[in-house]
Amino acid sequence: MKNRRKKDYADLLLVGVILILIISSFTGHYLTLTKTSTTTLPSTPSPRLQQTSEVQLYLPAVDSEGNGVVTPLIVEAKPGRGRVLVDVNQLLFWVDTQHSIQVAKKVAEDVTGEDLSNIDLIYVIKTNASLIEGPSAGAAITIATIAALENKTINKSVMITGTINPDGTIGPVGGIIPKAKAAKDVGAKLFLVPKGQGTQTTYKPVRECEQIAGWTICQIEYREEKVNVMSQSGISIREVSNITEALRYFILR
């Protein structure tokens, strides 16, 4: 009887050992599968921009004598390390231009959804004089940056002036009429301006004199005048409030 109990115990122990080996083998196999599947997950996708893309458009400005002028802006985008490189000659308000470029980059990143930590942006502005005020070129710089990132073709019959804000809105600038005339002179058909600046308010001095007790008394009064930019410049004008609106006129494909 006692020997039989020992045999039963031994058989039970043997079965237990076999079960443990089976479970251990299954668990080890499962862990191996899990580890293998983890290491084969896809890596972070590369940026959409796979090669260098370059866009050129023209910036309207006003020179030191109040005349409208135009100078080329080139923006190049290529796979890189998130650098912003600038080649600017004889440019006034360099700090403002740097700020506009940084804001333009941020807005372009928001609009395109592109990860710019993998892309280098190169800005080239060539001019023979101190012509371009950094803030007023902000909208144009943003348009060119977006077009370069998306490898789009720019409609060169369109030009724009306006500042750029971090939320993508376009702010007011000065010198609208001489800039519009300069745009027309180089062949542009449409000139985009900030909201509310299709009409310019000027103050015209009016001199009035009268005779009082043998004396001529004169005074100058400044009277407000509304000037339509289209009628003064001869180019079609459209007001835009943000970059999304402006892009509809610029992007061909």
Secondary structure in CASP SS format (residue, H / E / C, confidence):
PFRMAT SS
TARGET T0000
AUTHOR 0000-0000-0000
METHOD secondary structure of the structure
MODEL  1
M C 1.00
K H 1.00
N H 1.00
R H 1.00
R H 1.00
K H 1.00
K H 1.00
D H 1.00
Y H 1.00
A H 1.00
D H 1.00
L H 1.00
L H 1.00
L H 1.00
V H 1.00
G H 1.00
V H 1.00
I H 1.00
L H 1.00
I H 1.00
L H 1.00
I H 1.00
I H 1.00
S H 1.00
S H 1.00
F H 1.00
T H 1.00
G H 1.00
H H 1.00
Y H 1.00
L H 1.00
T H 1.00
L H 1.00
T H 1.00
K H 1.00
T H 1.00
S H 1.00
T H 1.00
T H 1.00
T C 1.00
L C 1.00
P C 1.00
S C 1.00
T C 1.00
P C 1.00
S C 1.00
P C 1.00
R C 1.00
L C 1.00
Q C 1.00
Q C 1.00
T C 1.00
S E 1.00
E E 1.00
V E 1.00
Q E 1.00
L E 1.00
Y E 1.00
L E 1.00
P E 1.00
A E 1.00
V E 1.00
D C 1.00
S C 1.00
E C 1.00
G C 1.00
N C 1.00
G E 1.00
V E 1.00
V E 1.00
T E 1.00
P E 1.00
L E 1.00
I E 1.00
V E 1.00
E E 1.00
A E 1.00
K E 1.00
P E 1.00
G C 1.00
R C 1.00
G C 1.00
R C 1.00
V E 1.00
L E 1.00
V E 1.00
D E 1.00
V E 1.00
N C 1.00
Q C 1.00
L C 1.00
L C 1.00
F C 1.00
W H 1.00
V H 1.00
D H 1.00
T H 1.00
Q H 1.00
H H 1.00
S H 1.00
I H 1.00
Q H 1.00
V H 1.00
A H 1.00
K H 1.00
K H 1.00
V H 1.00
A H 1.00
E H 1.00
D H 1.00
V H 1.00
T H 1.00
G C 1.00
E C 1.00
D C 1.00
L H 1.00
S H 1.00
N H 1.00
I E 1.00
D E 1.00
L E 1.00
I E 1.00
Y E 1.00
V E 1.00
I E 1.00
K C 1.00
T C 1.00
N C 1.00
A C 1.00
S C 1.00
L C 1.00
I C 1.00
E C 1.00
G C 1.00
P H 1.00
S H 1.00
A H 1.00
G H 1.00
A H 1.00
A H 1.00
I H 1.00
T H 1.00
I H 1.00
A H 1.00
T H 1.00
I H 1.00
A H 1.00
A H 1.00
L H 1.00
E C 1.00
N C 1.00
K C 1.00
T C 1.00
I E 1.00
N C 1.00
K C 1.00
S C 1.00
V E 1.00
M E 1.00
I E 1.00
T C 1.00
G C 1.00
T E 1.00
I E 1.00
N C 1.00
P C 1.00
D C 1.00
G C 1.00
T E 1.00
I E 1.00
G E 1.00
P C 1.00
V C 1.00
G C 1.00
G C 1.00
I H 1.00
I H 1.00
P H 1.00
K H 1.00
A H 1.00
K H 1.00
A H 1.00
A H 1.00
K H 1.00
D H 1.00
V C 1.00
G C 1.00
A C 1.00
K C 1.00
L E 1.00
F E 1.00
L E 1.00
V E 1.00
P E 1.00
K C 1.00
G C 1.00
Q C 1.00
G C 1.00
T E 1.00
Q E 1.00
T E 1.00
T E 1.00
Y E 1.00
K E 1.00
P E 1.00
V E 1.00
R E 1.00
E E 1.00
C E 1.00
E E 1.00
Q E 1.00
I E 1.00
A C 1.00
G C 1.00
W E 1.00
T E 1.00
I E 1.00
C E 1.00
Q E 1.00
I E 1.00
E E 1.00
Y E 1.00
R E 1.00
E E 1.00
E E 1.00
K E 1.00
V E 1.00
N E 1.00
V H 1.00
M H 1.00
S H 1.00
Q H 1.00
S H 1.00
G C 1.00
I C 1.00
S E 1.00
I E 1.00
R E 1.00
E E 1.00
V E 1.00
S C 1.00
N E 1.00
I H 1.00
T H 1.00
E H 1.00
A H 1.00
L H 1.00
R H 1.00
Y H 1.00
F H 1.00
I E 1.00
L C 1.00
R C 1.00
END
